[in-house]
Amino acid sequence: MNIKTFSQICASLLVFGTMLSPVLVVAQTDGSADVNAAAAVRATDTGTTDAGVSATATASVRTKAMTTAVTRADKEIARRIASLDDANARVQAMQQVTPAFKTSLSAAIQAQIAALTTLQTKIDADTDLATLKTDVQSVTKSYRIYALVLPQVRIAAAADRAVTLATMMNTLGAKLQARIASAGSAGLDTTALSAALEDMGTKLSDASSQAQAAVSATASLVPDNGDKTVMASNAAAFKTARKDLQTAQQNLVAARKDVTAILKGLKVSTTATTTNTVQ
């Protein structure tokens, strides 16, 4: 086992930790906190004028308000479509999740993109203030699958990375086992090294299990569509999945420490063997 391989695993583990950060703060919401289109809806309300304002002036104000609403809604929809395209790319790059899960998640993303594209076309063509207001509000109220799919993708991507790392480290573990066996054959005490290797295997196995649990906890969720019971259930599932991923991350870090201890022990053992041979 060369140092380059171990360095790659350490670097990958650091990347996984970085990926996990946004997952830990993801929660399904109604989207109102980060949706600029909501401000556009309020802007349309300026179409109601005070008494004494001429009909021409009222029409002018409403036209400006509607234009503002359409512009903001278009930007919000474009932002969402871009993030969904990015999410789909991440889904396609997953290696450890099942093909069926990838297909299902990708299909949900594509359907959402198509629905948002259709909505944008309708908003751009709206000429009635009340209709426009309803359509702009639907960006967050009717298309709530967006608030569900992105957290699912983030969790699945982090879980996929965790399993990939566990697989890489298990391959490394097999090489370390051979070196430990060789050291034992040379008459060295490998009790501590074997214990560290066993602990490493246990930690990696649990990391994979926790990662899979995170995916399973969120794979079958459905949009809440305003139902508070479903919203609470989805939020609880995401919370559980985030805890599973945290546990997986902790296990991977612990396994890396075992690898470090084993490499250090093998180095000491090799040095001791070489010294005894020279003497």
Buried (B, 14 or more C-beta within 10 A) or exposed (E): BEEEBBEEBEEBBEEBBEBBEEBBEBEBBBBEEEBEBBEBBEBBEEBEBEEEEEEEEBEEBBEEBBEBBBBBBBEBBEBBBEBBEEBBEBBEEBEBBEEEBBEBBBEBBEEBBEBBEEBBEEBBEBEEBEEBBBBBBBBBBBBBBBBBBBBBBBBBBBBBBBBBBBBBBBEBBEEBBEBBEBBBEBEBEBEEBBEBBEBBBBBBBBBBBBBBBBBBBBBEBEBBEEEEEBBEBBBEBBEBBBBBBBBBBBBBBBBBBBBEBBBEBBEEBBEEBEEEEEE
